[in-house]
Amino acid sequence: MHTITLIETVFYVVRYTGQGMTIFILKLVLTPTLIGLVSLAGRRWGSSVSGWLTGLPLTSGPVAFFLALNQGNSFASAAAVGILGGTISQVVFSLAYSWIALRHRWQLALIVSSLIFFIATAILQALEISALMLYVIVVLSLLVGIWLMPKIAAQNLILSATPQWDIPARMIVATSFVLILTSIAPLLGAHLTGLLSPFPLYAATLAAFAHHFNGAAPATRVLRGMLIGLFSFASFFLVLAFLLESSGVAVAFIAAITVALAIQSCSLLIMQRARQLR
């Protein structure tokens, strides 16, 4: 009850006290903070964990929230369906980057995988699928994607020291990309805005830096971890798609966060068990 009241309070405060400035400040503060924390987690617990953390709706969740404030619950619900579909684009991005990274530098891997993400987005934009059926397809694509990822032996992970500017540079790159992408996304409509929002900004930044300094293996681990984390991401937006119009912002986001955290906890246990069996 207290949590719902808090979210409702934030909803009305933001709605009536200058949305534009609030959203801009959120982008400037939230993005570098999250990428910094995820980068530190990667150094402490490994690239798989940092990738797993990027599977959370760290940017798409706030995007959906502010779309509800600015455009209404119906628009945000349609965007949530688009974001859910965008999970498939993240899968093909991860596969493309990981396999290209085995033979080429991070620049080519990032450019080609980003192009493939946008090609997948264009294909998904032309499809009309119900949220529930789309969720089933997303889950299947995640399972197939994890299975198709390159197998990197643990002994191949030889990490070198990174410079002091590494994490600040990641924060600047990620924040710049969020500002550009979110500035043009509202012009594209609810569904396409949703499809573009899941661009794996954090995972791409982490993977590119890991690839540059330590090679393809840690970059692949980042992206594999993200795929494991995306089960909770997809579930989060399925709940939003169903509840935003019928139950309102507060109830929808409380339910979505609860479901996402429960699934994310299960995926972490599965990931830890898999590491123990290697």
N, C-alpha and C positions, 0 to 999 in steps of 0.2 A: 504493500500500500504506500509506504513512504517513498519507494523507488519510483512508482508510477506518478506520484505527486511531484517528485523532483523533475521528471522528464516533462510533465505537463507544464511546470513552471518555466523550464528552459524553452519549451516550445513557444509560449506566449511572450516571454521576454525577448527572444530573438525575433519573433514575428513583428513586434511592434517597436523595436528600438534599433532599427538600422541593420537590415539583413546583409546588405552588401559589405559593409565594413566588418561585420561579425564573421562572414564567410571568408573574407580576405585574411583576417587575423588567424582564423582556424587553419587555413592553408599554410600560412607562414610559420605557425607554431607547431601544429600537429605533425605535418609531414617530416620536417627535419628531426623532431623529437623521436618519432617512431622509427625512422631509418637509422638514427643513432643508436637507439636501444636494441634494435634487431641486429645491427652490426656488432655491438658489444656482446650480445648473446651468442652470436656466431663465433666470436673469439673465445668465449668462455666454454661453450658446450659443443661447438662444431658447426659446420656449414649446413648440415641436415636440419638442425634445430632452427637456425636462422631462416632457412627456407620454409620450414613448417610454420613459423610465426607469420611469414608473409602471406600464408594461406588465409589468415583472418581478414575480414572485410575492413581493412585499415583505411582505405580511401573510398571505396564504393559505399560503405555503410554511411559515412557522413554525407556523401553525395545524395544518397537516397533520402536521408533525413531532411536536408535542405531543399531538395526538390519537393518534398511534402509541404514544407513551409512556404515555398515560393509559388509552386504550381498547383498544389492541391493533392489530396490523397489518391485520386484516380490517376493523375499523371505519374506520381511516384510508384504506384502499383504496376503500371505498365512498364516503367523504367526498371523495376525490380525483376520483371520477367526477362527484360533485355539483359540485365546484369547476370541473371542465372544462365542465359544462353551464352553469354560471354565467357563462361567457364570453359566451354569447349575450345574457344580461341586460345585460352591460356594453356590448354593441354597441347595444342599443335605448336604453340610458341616454344614450350619447354622441350618438346621432342626435337624440333628443328634446331634450336640453339645447342642442345646437348650433343647431337650427332655432328653438326658442323664444327663444334668446338674441338672435336677429336683431331681434326686435321688443319684447322684454320684459326686465326687470331680472333680476339673478342669482337673487333670492329665488324668483320664480315658476318660472324655469327649473330650479332645483335641486329644488324641491318636486315639480313635475310629473314630471321625469325620474326622481326617486327612486321615486315612486309607480309609474311604468311599469316600473322595475327590479323592484319587488316583485310586480307583476302577472305579469311574465314568469317570475319565480321560481315563483309559484304554478302556472303552466301547466306549467313544466318538472318540478315536483314530481310531477305526475300522470302523467308519461311514463316509460316503461321502455325505454331504448335501450342497446345495448351500447357499451362505451367507444370502440371503434374507429369504429363508425358515428357516434357522437356527435362524435368528433373531426373526421370529414369534414364534418358539418353545421356545426360551429364554424368551420372554415376557410372554408367557403363564405359563412357569415354575416359573417365579417370582411371578406372581399373585397367583398361587396355593401355592407356598412356603410361602408367606406372610399369606395366609389364614390358613395354617396348623401350623404356629408357635404357641407355647404355649401362652395362654392368661394369662398375669400377671397383677393383679390388682395394681393400683397405691399405695394403702395403704400397699401393701406388700413390697414396696421398702424402707427398713430401711438401710441407708448408715452409715458405720463407718468410722472413720478417717483412712487415709492411711499413711504409713511412708514416710519420706523424700526421701528415695531411690526408691520409686515406679516408678516415671516417668523415671529417668536414667536407671533403670533396663529394662523397656519396650524398651527404645531406643537401649540398647545393644543387647537384644534378637532379636529385629526386624532387626537390621543391620547385625548381624551375620547370620541370616537366608537368607537375601537377597544376601550376599556375597557367601554363599554356593550354593544356588539355581541357581543364575545367572552364576556361574562358570561352572556348569555342563550342563546347559540348551542348549547352542549352539551345544553341541555334539549330541543332540537328533533329529535334523532336525526341519524344520520350523513349521510344524503342531503340533508336540508334544511339542516343545518349547513354542508355543502359548498356548496350553492347560495347561501347567504347570505354566505359568506366572501369571495367576489370583489366585493362591493359596492365600486365604484371610489372608495374613500375618499380616497386621495392625489390622484387625478386630479380628483375633485369639488372638493376643497379648493383645488387649484391653479387649476382653471377658474373657480370662484366668485370667488376673489380677483383673478384676471386680468380677469374680466368686470367686476367692480366698479370697478377702477381704470383699465382700458384698453379696455373694450368687448367686443363679441362676438368680434372677430377673433382675439385671442390665446387666448381661451377655446376657440374651435373648434380652433385649432392644438394646444392641449394634448390635447384629446380625440382628434383625428386621430392625433397621435403615439402616444397610448395604444393605439389600435386597431392600429397597425403593430407595436407592441411585444407585443401579445397573442398573436401567433403562437408566440412562445417560451413564453409563459405556458401556453397550451393544450398544447403539446408536453411541458412539464414535468410536468403532471398526468396526461397520458396514460401517460408512463413510470412514474410512481408507481402508477397504477391497475394496471398490468400486473406490476410487480416487487415491490411491498411484501409481498405474501403469500408469494411464491415465493422471493425473494432476501433479504428482511430490510431493515431500515431503512437501514443504512449503504450497501449496494450500490445500493438503489433511489434514494436521494437523490444519491449520486455520479453515477449515470447520468443522472438527471433534470437535475441542474445542468449537466452537460457538454452535454447536448442543448440545453438552454435557452440557454446562452451561445453555442453555435455558431449557432443560429437568430437570436438577438438581434444577433449581429455581422453576419449577412447582411442583416437588416432595416435596420440602420443604414446599410449601404452603399447599399441601395435608396433609403432616405429621402434620403441625401445626393445621390444621382444625380438623383432627382426634383427636388430644390431647384435643382440646377445647370441643369436643362432649362427652368426657368420663365423 
